[in-house]
Amino acid sequence: MHAPAAPKKTILRALAGELQSPPPVWMMRQAGRYLPEYRATRAQAGDFLSLCYNPELAAEVTLQPIRRYRFDAAILFADILLLPQALGADLWFVTGEGPRLSTITDAAGVAALKPLDAIHETLGPVYETVKILSRELPREVTLIGFAGAPWTVATYMIAGRGTPDQGPAHAMKAAEPEAFARLIDLLTEATIAYLSAQIEAGAEVVKIFDSWAGSLKGDDFDRYALAPARRITAALKARHPGLPIIAFPRQAGEKYVGFARATGADCVALDNSVDAAWAAEHLQVDGCVQGNLAPHHLVEGGPALVAETRRIVCAFARGPHIFNLGHGITPEADPENVHRMLEAIRG
């Protein structure tokens, strides 16, 4: 006699196309500065990068929101810029301002990056964090790995920091098209290797964050956002059959339509500029969608938080849906408002 198989985790069921009521839920940046326990652990680590590269502490902050809120998924605590650091870029964080990197502006800069085989030495602690989490997470919680999409990572590598309009990356794309294409190609292959190693360490789902996809227009969107996502997805699914993939081409607007079909992603995550009713009609027909509460509601709370949460759940109630925010939760958010959001979803 064999014991009955445990039911598939709710996130995996949604990604397989199953409608669930209530929908499963997690939040982008759910391990973060809005939580006092996170701030304490980060202080213990000393600085942000030391926290990312300390497997025990990175696992601890990943687990903190699971203990507090019983989310249906945990996302690995890391940063999208660890990959360019592993490729040889200098990376540091300025308090109150964010990341800084050494810049790449021409073919010589691209040629000076390390070979793909070298990235795993730097990123080994990240894989160890995944291994710890795969052992310590509750059995019903899905473990999500992630990476930045090539375009978004390239914008930081070219500018050396985040910019309002990704102007330096657009300028290099126009002035040095061959070097820019080589950089995107290298980042695509590096992302495949990085995510594959996370999966081998225990990640059950991976998400590709293209935070600046919305600044790509027309053919550029297809060439530098859609095509790399399709290539990464195809390669990972060939190496890891059955692997679910979430794509997040933030602020893609009308380009969200057909993105899941075109890339092979199992789910498209939506930013909060997208109307949920429109997305249900035009995007959910292709499968699972994720999103898309505006993060400011978790700062402001009140009846508007409950009403908007319920509106989104209702809009997506006829198809597979993973409730999430339209972008990461902000440091100013009230932890009690997260409880209120969850009550509105689950209650």
Helices and strands as residue ranges (DSSP letters): H 10-15, H 36-45, H 48-52, H 55-69, E 73-75, H 82-86, E 91-94, E 98-101, H 107-111, G 116-118, H 119-136, E 142-148, H 150-159, H 167-175, H 177-201, E 205-210, G 213-215, H 219-221, I 222-226, H 227-239, E 245-249, G 253-256, H 259-263, E 267-269, H 276-282, G 284-286, E 288-293, H 297-300, H 302-315, E 321-325, H 335-346
